Amino acid sequence: DFDIISGNKIKLNEQIVYDDSKNEKTNIELININDTNYNLKSLIIHYGNANSGHYVNYSKKEDGWYLFSDIYVSKLDETIEQILDKEKSNITHLLYEKMKR
């Protein structure tokens, strides 16, 4: 965001709450839009402020979730729920893949 009074950029650190009123249980890993299912494949995370920082990526592969950061890749023992809870104020993008019918 931008503060017009101070002229400074501001990083927004607010948690976005996902609400799917069609389902009894909120499921961010699998969503349905217009009768098409999408599966969560990747999260982009930003650490830092509006002027500087570092981006990392969590991506889902066949055997689990991985953390990608500049020069290293590590397989995680965490579930997607644990990752989302830990990173909730740093998530900038949720990337989904359209599932085959």
PyMOL commands that set and color helices and strands:
alter all, ss='L'
color gray80, all
select helices_A, chain A and resi 80-87
alter helices_A, ss='H'
color red, helices_A
select strands_A, chain A and resi 2-3+8-9+30-33+36-48+53-61+64-69+72-75+91-98
alter strands_A, ss='S'
color yellow, strands_A
deselect
rebuild
show_as cartoon
